[in-house]
Amino acid sequence: MTPPDTPGALRTRLLWAAKLLLAALVFWWLVASGRMELSQLRGVHERWPWLLAAVIATGAVQWLTVWRWRILLRVQGIEFTFATTLRICFIGLFFNQFLLGSVGGDLYRVFAVARAHPTRRSAGMVSVVVDRATGLLCTLMLVPIAVLFAWDFVWHNATLSYLVLAVLAVIATGMLTGVALLSRTVRDWPPVRWALDRLPMRDRMKRIDSAIGVHLRHKPAMAGVLLLGVVVQLLVVITNICLAKALVPELPSAAAFFLLVPMALAAMALPINPPGALGTAEAMYAFLFDLVGIGCGSLVSLLQRAVLIAWAIPGAILYVSSRGTPQSAPLRNSSPTAT
């Protein structure tokens, strides 16, 4: 007999159902309001080179993301072959796209490290969190740079100006908070030390803190991670430009994409979104792109989702064929080493 659901499990299911209902309502609203004109998809096949370019750019993004995470793993002294890291990341992409969870792939990566290196669970988790955090940082940092090249759009649109100011405020707040949290001086301050010593799971928190410190001590490796993060975000923007060109050959300005796409991606990372930002991503693209006179924003997001699903199919095959069991290369060193 199947045991009854616990209240927590029931709440989780109801929350997921509510978010999926929200996604369905958003899609219905986009189509009904004319903000998602599906008729624009009819000519896409005639401009297939742009689609192919988007697929290739997305593949490059996945490849560089694997490389970036492998650097973070090696900083922690966790060794996987590139092929194994690639397999884990593609299975994670499958989890993100098909299991309707924006963090499903991250959880799988944490599981893969924990299973292959049981004594390095905290370090593996930190590598995934740092990977996510640096990716978001690089996304946000594109905004102030892009403003310099899309100043006309920002200057003549009050809504866009306020959004840019909000992003700049988030960047400043995040950087100040990060410096404060990572500062040894701040953490050694008696009131802060007293509070940290009374946190739940104190021993695990200390291991996590130690793992974060490892990354901070390996500045060349972290500089490489940030550089790869910038390249990844630029490729994501280029992917969006290619998809827009497949829909509308004559775009008002490609420069606006380097401002709008990072803002949309940052909004999609908020936890209030449905799983995978399903529906809300398309709505956010429609809203932002309309500000600069590009009317195909929702379809650009929809095509980007389709391209990601296509790249997730190999992950599904790998997961089924291997039953999701990660394999690792033996540790070369028992202590963390820089790459």
C-alpha positions as a printed NumPy array, in Angstrom:
array([[  0.   ,   0.   ,   0.   ],
       [  1.37 ,   3.422,  -0.991],
       [  1.929,   5.634,   2.057],
       [  0.007,   8.913,   2.09 ],
       [  1.797,  12.064,   1.031],
       [  3.293,  14.146,   3.807],
       [  2.08 ,  17.764,   4.115],
       [  5.443,  18.988,   2.825],
       [  5.31 ,  16.756,  -0.265],
       [  1.724,  17.805,  -0.943],
       [  2.637,  21.497,  -0.7  ],
       [  5.519,  20.946,  -3.11 ],
       [  3.247,  19.252,  -5.646],
       [  0.631,  21.975,  -5.328],
       [  3.302,  24.65 ,  -5.798],
       [  4.622,  22.933,  -8.932],
       [  1.083,  22.568, -10.265],
       [  0.411,  26.261,  -9.6  ],
       [  3.609,  27.291, -11.385],
       [  2.818,  25.093, -14.391],
       [ -0.682,  26.57 , -14.497],
       [  0.897,  30.024, -14.438],
       [  3.15 ,  29.029, -17.352],
       [  0.134,  27.815, -19.351],
       [ -1.761,  31.043, -18.627],
       [  1.227,  33.157, -19.666],
       [  1.532,  31.286, -22.976],
       [ -2.206,  31.712, -23.576],
       [ -1.95 ,  35.437, -22.832],
       [  1.057,  35.883, -25.136],
       [ -0.766,  34.258, -28.053],
       [ -4.136,  35.912, -27.36 ],
       [ -2.602,  39.38 , -27.003],
       [ -0.586,  39.078, -30.201],
       [  2.753,  39.217, -28.404],
       [  3.566,  35.74 , -29.698],
       [  2.637,  35.585, -33.376],
       [  3.2  ,  31.962, -34.306],
       [  2.735,  32.862, -37.979],
       [  6.24 ,  34.378, -37.868],
       [  7.635,  30.855, -37.61 ],
       [  6.551,  30.002, -41.151],
       [  9.56 ,  31.496, -42.888],
       [ 12.16 ,  30.285, -40.423],
       [ 13.091,  27.24 , -42.518],
       [ 14.053,  29.543, -45.393],
       [ 16.642,  31.201, -43.174],
       [ 18.043,  27.941, -41.832],
       [ 21.707,  29.137, -41.812],
       [ 20.808,  31.446, -38.923],
       [ 19.221,  28.539, -37.078],
       [ 22.291,  26.401, -37.696],
       [ 24.524,  29.189, -36.391],
       [ 22.385,  29.361, -33.233],
       [ 22.652,  25.602, -32.732],
       [ 26.45 ,  25.716, -33.147],
       [ 26.792,  28.673, -30.762],
       [ 24.668,  26.865, -28.167],
       [ 26.871,  23.792, -28.529],
       [ 29.928,  25.966, -27.926],
       [ 28.237,  27.322, -24.79 ],
       [ 27.742,  23.79 , -23.458],
       [ 31.351,  22.87 , -24.257],
       [ 32.787,  25.947, -22.515],
       [ 30.486,  25.426, -19.533],
       [ 31.937,  21.931, -19.112],
       [ 35.455,  23.338, -19.286],
       [ 34.602,  26.038, -16.724],
       [ 33.158,  23.595, -14.195],
       [ 36.106,  21.232, -14.636],
       [ 38.456,  24.056, -13.646],
       [ 36.419,  24.619, -10.482],
       [ 36.496,  20.903,  -9.699],
       [ 40.252,  20.691, -10.151],
       [ 40.754,  23.676,  -7.854],
       [ 39.058,  21.522,  -5.2  ],
       [ 41.284,  18.551,  -6.046],
       [ 38.387,  16.634,  -7.628],
       [ 39.419,  14.895, -10.837],
       [ 37.084,  13.85 , -13.629],
       [ 38.155,  13.195, -17.18 ],
       [ 36.84 ,  15.747, -19.662],
       [ 34.602,  13.083, -21.2  ],
       [ 33.085,  12.259, -17.812],
       [ 32.57 ,  15.938, -16.988],
       [ 30.956,  16.41 , -20.391],
       [ 28.612,  13.481, -19.76 ],
       [ 27.592,  14.751, -16.319],
       [ 26.895,  18.245, -17.666],
       [ 24.831,  16.966, -20.59 ],
       [ 22.79 ,  14.765, -18.282],
       [ 22.319,  17.859, -16.114],
       [ 21.09 ,  19.766, -19.165],
       [ 18.595,  16.968, -19.778],
       [ 17.368,  17.28 , -16.182],
       [ 16.916,  21.029, -16.635],
       [ 14.973,  20.8  , -19.883],
       [ 12.904,  17.626, -19.572],
       [ 12.273,  17.342, -15.852],
       [ 11.063,  20.939, -15.624],
       [ 13.454,  22.135, -12.998],
       [ 15.939,  24.966, -13.404],
       [ 18.171,  23.516, -10.658],
       [ 17.688,  19.846, -11.532],
       [ 20.922,  19.764, -13.482],
       [ 22.82 ,  21.353, -10.607],
       [ 21.467,  18.774,  -8.187],
       [ 22.574,  15.996, -10.529],
       [ 26.081,  17.46 , -10.717],
       [ 26.264,  17.595,  -6.914],
       [ 25.044,  13.985,  -6.774],
       [ 27.621,  12.903,  -9.357],
       [ 30.495,  14.394,  -7.376],
       [ 29.193,  12.998,  -4.079],
       [ 28.864,   9.51 ,  -5.543],
       [ 32.304,   9.498,  -7.127],
       [ 34.04 ,  11.294,  -4.236],
       [ 32.014,  10.671,  -1.042],
       [ 34.505,  12.535,   1.15 ],
       [ 34.356,  15.691,  -1.01 ],
       [ 30.611,  16.347,  -1.018],
       [ 30.86 ,  19.877,   0.354],
       [ 33.617,  20.753,  -2.111],
       [ 31.549,  19.4  ,  -4.996],
       [ 28.515,  21.396,  -3.919],
       [ 30.588,  24.569,  -3.632],
       [ 31.998,  24.025,  -7.138],
       [ 28.449,  23.953,  -8.535],
       [ 27.349,  27.008,  -6.536],
       [ 30.439,  28.974,  -7.593],
       [ 29.831,  27.915, -11.199],
       [ 26.271,  29.278, -10.996],
       [ 27.334,  32.441,  -9.17 ],
       [ 30.121,  33.33 , -11.599],
       [ 27.774,  32.721, -14.52 ],
       [ 25.203,  35.113, -13.043],
       [ 27.915,  37.674, -12.268],
       [ 29.177,  37.602, -15.858],
       [ 25.594,  37.943, -17.102],
       [ 24.961,  41.044, -15.007],
       [ 28.342,  42.609, -15.818],
       [ 27.441,  42.672, -19.514],
       [ 24.673,  45.198, -18.787],
       [ 26.819,  48.249, -17.857],
       [ 29.165,  47.484, -20.752],
       [ 26.282,  47.12 , -23.21 ],
       [ 24.813,  50.456, -22.082],
       [ 27.801,  52.167, -23.704],
       [ 26.867,  50.68 , -27.089],
       [ 23.083,  50.957, -26.742],
       [ 22.938,  54.359, -25.074],
       [ 20.34 ,  55.729, -27.513],
       [ 17.852,  53.027, -26.494],
       [ 18.44 ,  53.657, -22.796],
       [ 18.398,  57.46 , -23.01 ],
       [ 15.141,  57.658, -24.963],
       [ 13.216,  55.008, -22.999],
       [ 12.353,  55.786, -19.385],
       [ 11.323,  52.206, -18.575],
       [ 14.583,  50.805, -19.907],
       [ 16.536,  53.47 , -18.007],
       [ 14.922,  52.46 , -14.707],
       [ 15.58 ,  48.785, -15.41 ],
       [ 19.25 ,  49.484, -16.112],
       [ 19.523,  51.474, -12.875],
       [ 17.905,  48.572, -10.997],
       [ 20.424,  46.114, -12.468],
       [ 23.317,  48.424, -11.565],
       [ 21.974,  48.639,  -8.009],
       [ 21.775,  44.834,  -7.82 ],
       [ 25.361,  44.535,  -9.08 ],
       [ 26.645,  47.056,  -6.533],
       [ 24.715,  45.451,  -3.668],
       [ 25.825,  41.964,  -4.667],
       [ 29.479,  42.964,  -4.915],
       [ 29.451,  44.736,  -1.545],
       [ 27.674,  41.789,   0.083],
       [ 30.094,  39.321,  -1.495],
       [ 33.136,  41.281,  -0.343],
       [ 31.699,  41.512,   3.172],
       [ 30.878,  37.806,   3.386],
       [ 34.193,  36.675,   1.939],
       [ 36.331,  39.104,   3.905],
       [ 38.368,  37.361,   6.579],
       [ 38.344,  40.589,   8.606],
       [ 34.541,  40.682,   8.642],
       [ 34.198,  36.987,   9.458],
       [ 36.745,  37.26 ,  12.296],
       [ 34.842,  40.13 ,  13.879],
       [ 33.66 ,  38.739,  17.281],
       [ 29.878,  39.287,  16.763],
       [ 30.044,  37.685,  13.304],
       [ 32.193,  34.814,  14.575],
       [ 29.738,  34.295,  17.459],
       [ 26.814,  34.101,  14.996],
       [ 28.665,  31.758,  12.618],
       [ 29.547,  29.398,  15.471],
       [ 25.847,  29.001,  16.269],
       [ 24.612,  28.237,  12.779],
       [ 22.805,  24.901,  12.228],
       [ 25.032,  22.126,  10.872],
       [ 28.089,  24.084,  12.004],
       [ 30.6  ,  21.404,  10.965],
       [ 29.206,  21.231,   7.441],
       [ 29.154,  25.029,   7.207],
       [ 32.83 ,  25.081,   8.17 ],
       [ 33.643,  22.585,   5.414],
       [ 31.732,  24.714,   2.918],
       [ 33.546,  27.825,   4.138],
       [ 36.862,  26.028,   3.737],
       [ 35.946,  24.97 ,   0.185],
       [ 35.06 ,  28.564,  -0.712],
       [ 38.411,  29.67 ,   0.666],
       [ 40.151,  27.256,  -1.703],
       [ 38.627,  29.06 ,  -4.698],
       [ 39.625,  32.461,  -3.337],
       [ 43.246,  31.36 ,  -2.952],
       [ 43.519,  30.259,  -6.579],
       [ 43.173,  33.606,  -8.322],
       [ 44.567,  32.583, -11.759],
       [ 42.078,  29.714, -11.982],
       [ 39.193,  31.973, -10.942],
       [ 40.283,  34.577, -13.485],
       [ 40.068,  31.865, -16.141],
       [ 36.608,  30.883, -14.894],
       [ 35.414,  34.495, -15.144],
       [ 36.897,  34.857, -18.631],
       [ 35.108,  31.712, -19.776],
       [ 31.93 ,  33.041, -18.175],
       [ 32.13 ,  36.24 , -20.222],
       [ 32.705,  34.281, -23.44 ],
       [ 29.745,  32.02 , -22.609],
       [ 27.431,  34.991, -22.075],
       [ 28.572,  36.633, -25.308],
       [ 27.819,  33.4  , -27.163],
       [ 24.361,  33.266, -25.566],
       [ 23.673,  36.779, -26.851],
       [ 24.966,  35.832, -30.309],
       [ 22.655,  32.807, -30.236],
       [ 19.712,  35.11 , -29.596],
       [ 20.738,  37.417, -32.436],
       [ 20.912,  34.459, -34.826],
       [ 17.46 ,  33.252, -33.76 ],
       [ 16.023,  36.742, -34.199],
       [ 17.583,  36.968, -37.677],
       [ 15.935,  33.657, -38.532],
       [ 12.596,  35.252, -37.627],
       [ 13.111,  38.829, -38.844],
       [ 15.912,  39.345, -41.392],
       [ 16.056,  43.11 , -40.793],
       [ 16.635,  43.851, -37.108],
       [ 16.556,  47.459, -35.825],
       [ 19.78 ,  46.933, -33.867],
       [ 21.814,  43.933, -32.817],
       [ 23.577,  46.021, -30.144],
       [ 20.393,  46.107, -28.065],
       [ 20.613,  42.327, -27.626],
       [ 23.769,  42.674, -25.521],
       [ 21.725,  44.797, -23.116],
       [ 18.36 ,  43.03 , -23.182],
       [ 19.361,  39.355, -23.159],
       [ 21.464,  39.552, -19.954],
       [ 18.608,  41.4  , -18.235],
       [ 16.148,  38.704, -19.302],
       [ 18.48 ,  35.908, -18.185],
       [ 18.95 ,  37.543, -14.783],
       [ 15.167,  37.816, -14.329],
       [ 14.759,  34.17 , -15.356],
       [ 17.128,  33.134, -12.548],
       [ 14.711,  34.384,  -9.876],
       [ 13.174,  31.512,  -7.848],
       [  9.629,  32.871,  -8.302],
       [  9.625,  31.636, -11.91 ],
       [  7.919,  28.415, -12.99 ],
       [ 10.318,  25.478, -13.499],
       [ 12.738,  26.378, -16.271],
       [ 11.134,  29.865, -16.412],
       [  8.555,  28.235, -18.674],
       [  6.301,  30.952, -20.041],
       [  7.775,  33.737, -17.924],
       [ 10.959,  33.708, -20.03 ],
       [  8.89 ,  34.236, -23.171],
       [  6.918,  37.024, -21.457],
       [ 10.106,  38.721, -20.24 ],
       [ 11.624,  38.582, -23.721],
       [  8.432,  40.009, -25.23 ],
       [  8.382,  42.88 , -22.719],
       [ 12.058,  43.827, -23.06 ],
       [ 12.27 ,  43.487, -26.829],
       [  9.119,  45.569, -27.303],
       [ 10.921,  48.428, -25.556],
       [ 13.313,  48.732, -28.515],
       [ 10.819,  47.951, -31.257],
       [ 11.636,  44.267, -31.776],
       [  8.343,  42.385, -31.86 ],
       [  9.583,  38.797, -31.966],
       [ 11.004,  38.557, -28.444],
       [  8.727,  35.772, -27.216],
       [  9.484,  33.66 , -30.282],
       [ 13.228,  34.194, -29.839],
       [ 12.887,  32.768, -26.33 ],
       [ 10.741,  29.902, -27.618],
       [ 13.284,  29.002, -30.318],
       [ 16.099,  29.219, -27.776],
       [ 14.204,  26.748, -25.601],
       [ 13.836,  24.419, -28.607],
       [ 17.577,  24.598, -29.342],
       [ 18.407,  23.77 , -25.716],
       [ 16.005,  20.824, -25.801],
       [ 17.753,  19.569, -28.945],
       [ 21.111,  19.729, -27.17 ],
       [ 19.593,  17.991, -24.135],
       [ 18.636,  14.905, -26.153],
       [ 22.204,  13.477, -26.023],
       [ 22.025,  13.913, -22.249],
       [ 18.829,  11.868, -22.162],
       [ 20.497,   9.114, -24.185],
       [ 23.561,   9.157, -21.919],
       [ 21.403,   9.029, -18.804],
       [ 19.346,   6.083, -20.018],
       [ 22.363,   4.174, -21.338],
       [ 24.442,   4.623, -18.187],
       [ 21.516,   4.767, -15.741],
       [ 22.995,   8.012, -14.495],
       [ 25.985,   6.394, -12.784],
       [ 28.929,   8.821, -12.86 ],
       [ 32.449,   7.522, -13.189],
       [ 35.494,   9.48 , -12.132],
       [ 39.193,   9.379, -12.67 ],
       [ 41.247,   8.701,  -9.54 ],
       [ 42.343,  11.718,  -7.543],
       [ 45.795,  12.831,  -8.523],
       [ 46.206,  14.688,  -5.253],
       [ 44.4  ,  14.464,  -1.958],
       [ 44.697,  18.219,  -1.45 ],
       [ 43.17 ,  20.944,  -3.628],
       [ 45.284,  22.031,  -6.557],
       [ 44.92 ,  24.824,  -9.037],
       [ 44.466,  24.126, -12.678]])
